[in-house]
Amino acid sequence: MLETASRSVTVRNAHGLHARPSHAVVSLATRFEARITLRRGERQADARSILAVMTLGAAHGDEVEITAQGVDAAAAVEELAELFEQGFQEIGK
């Protein structure tokens, strides 16, 4: 049975989802079997595509919805949410 999980997070790092944080999202997303998408407003991105994640245009303070569907969906959402909450370890840079 496919599991579905979702969670809203806030972009906390100063420069938003630029190349380095987008790469971190993709690197983490590829470790899971679940299909993971990110949504900001009307835009949606496959979390396994760095170009798609970057073109979300998510800036500091924006809300992003993480949704995953698959056998490890809850774990995928939890780990990605933690990555966002840590500000990709570049808060204030």
C-alpha positions, 0 to 999 in steps of 0.5 A: 500500500502506498503511503502519502505524507505532506508538510509545509516548511518555511525557507529559512536560509537567507538566499532561498533555494539557490544551487547549493540548497537545491542540490541538497534537496535533490541529493536527499530525495534520491535516497528514497523510493517515494515520489517527492514533490515541492510546491510553492504557490502554483509552481510544483517541482519534482524533488529529484530535479535540481532545475525544477527545484531551483525554478520554484523561485523559493526565497527566504520566508516563502512557504513550501509544501513537501509531499511524498507518495510511496513506501517511505513517504513519511520518512522522506517528508520528515528528513526534507523538512529537517533540511529546510528547518536547519536552513541548509546550514547556511542561515545568515550567510 
